[in-house]
Amino acid sequence: MSDAAGTDGDRRLRVDLDVDPTGDRACPIVTEADEAAAVAVNAVGDECVVDVTTPDGEVRRGTGEVDADCLCHAFGRLGYVPHFRRVEDGTILVTAYVDDRGDVRRLVEELRGVVDRVRLVRLAVVEGPDATEQVTFDLSALTPKQRRGLELAVVRGYFDDDRDVRLSELAEELEISKSALSQRLRTAQAKLVTDVFDGAEG
């Protein structure tokens, strides 16, 4: 069974992340090719073996040493399965299925401890035993400032029911005013909701 839905077919979140492995670590996913249309990973014991399929169809095999700072282990520590989608300019697009927004926050924080950069690209609600996507939020439609503000709000738990972070704290971290961040978040949310309904009507 896919990890996209729980054993009872409940709702989960699909999270797509752009990840840049740290420059001082030789992750075989990106050392074999800067561009890849598909990636298969087998990280067992102390060795990682990857098959990277380049856009022209060539399959390159690479190996690397597994340690606590490996990208795969970062997912594994939280019980998530990474699905490596592609590589573009050394950036890996990876998908994971999590239970709620709190899990998104924990995953991003865990990854930031082992990679140079993590960027939230897309969130989708996945429901049912067939893992059907019900609602998709494509963050690529946002401006960089809107995306950064929304990412920070999600990662810090601002939208959680039991949130313990204030808007003023997020604004301070971004070095902008509270009103500017509030406007940025409203605009970003409106854009995402509009896109969702436009897509549903298409």
N, C-alpha and C positions, 0 to 999 in steps of 0.2 A: 504493500500500500504506500502511496505517496505520503510525504510528510506535510502536504498542503492542507490536509484536514485531519482533525483528531479521529480517534477510533470510533467515536459516535457521530461523526459527520458534523461537528460543530463549526463555528465560525473562527477563522484565523486571519492573520494579516500576512500578506506577502510584502516584503521589503526588498527593494533593489538599491544597491549601494555601489558607488564608484569608489574603488580602493586603490591607493598608491602604496605598494610595499616600500619599506624603508630602504634608502639608498645603500646602506652599509650591509644589507643582507641580500644574499643571492637567491631569491625565490625563483625556482625553475620555471614557474608559470610565465614570468616576464623575461627571464634571461634567454629563453629559447626563441622568442619572437616578440617584437613590439606590437604586432597586430595578429590577432587570432580570432577565427570564427567559431571555434569550439575548443573546450579544455576538459580533459579528463584527468582526475587526480587520484592517486592511491598512496596515502600517507600511512604507513604501517611501521611500527617500531621506530627505529632511528633513521629511516630512509623514506624520502618522498619521491615517487616516480610520476611524471606527468607526460601525457600525450597532448601536444598542442597542434591543432589543425589551422594552418595559415589560410588566408582568404583565397589563395590559388589552389587549395586542396592538398598541399604538402603536409604530412604528419611528421612532427619533430618530437623526439623523446628526450626528456631531460631528467636529471636526478638532483636531489638536494638533501641536505642533512636536516632532520627534524629536531626542533628544540621547542622550548616553552613559548618562544616569540613567533612561532609559525602562524600564518594566517588561518590555516585549517584548525590548529589547536585552539585558537581564540574562539572560534565558533563552537568547537567541541566542549570547551570548558562550561559553556552555558547550555549545552544539550541541543544545539542547532546544527543542521546539515547545510553546508555551503554548496550552492549550485553555481558553478563558474560558467558564465554565459559567453563572454568574449573578452578580448584584450584590444584596447585602442591606445596607441601612443604610450604603452607601458602602464596604462590604467586598467584595472580589472573590474568588470561589471559582475557582481556576485549577488545572488538572490538567496534569501532565507525565509522560512515560514515561522512566524512567532504567534503567540497567543493574544497579546495586547500591546498597547502603546508603551507600557512600562518595560516590556521585553525589547522593544525597539531602542529605548533609551539605554538599557543595560548592554545591548549588543554594540551600539555605537561607542559607548564608553570603553568597553572591553577592546574593541578594535583600535581605538585611538591610542591605546597603550602599546600597540605592537606595529602600527603602520604610520607612514608619514601623513596621510590624509584620508579622511572618510567623508563622503558626501552622499546625502540622502537624495536619490533620484526619483523614486516612485514608491507609493504605498497603494496597496489594493486590498480590499476586503474579499476574502475567499471563503466560500460557504458550501457545505454539502459534501457527500461522499465522492462526488465527481470533481471536487475542487473547482467549482465555477466561480469566476471573479464577478462579484456583484457591483462593487464601486471601485473605481481606480482614480488615484490622484497623481497626475504626471507633473512633477515639480520642475521639469525642464522648461515649462511655459512661463515660469516666473523670472523676474529680473534677478541678478546675483544678490542684490541687497534684500529683496523679498525672500528669496530662498534661504539666505543665511539667517534671517530673523526667524523664519518658520522652523528651520532645522534646530536652531538653538532652543526655541520654545518647546518643540517636541522632545528633544533630548533631555532638557531640564525638567520635563514633566509639567509644564505650564498648563496643558490642556487636560491633565488627569483630574479626576474628581477629588482626590485627596492631596492636591498640589500643595507644596510647601515653598514654592518660589513665587516671588512677586514680579510684576511687570517692570517695576523700577530697577530690580536687580538685573534682569535681562538687558534692559536698556543701558545700564552702567557697563555691563560686560561688552556690549557692542559700541560703547562710547557715543551714544546718541541720546536724545531726550526721550522721556517716557511717552510723550505724545507722538513723537516721530515713529517710535516702534509700534505703538498702538495702531497708527494709520497704516504702517507697513504690513502688519499682520491682518488687518481688516481687508486691505486691498488684495493680499495674497489669498486669503480664504475665499473672498468673493470670486477671484479669478478661477480658483480650483473648483468651486461649486458650479460656476457657470459652465466650465469645460465638461464637468460630469454630466450636467443636464443636456448640454448640446450634443454630447456623444450618445446619450440615451435616446435622443430624438432622431439621430441620423440613421 
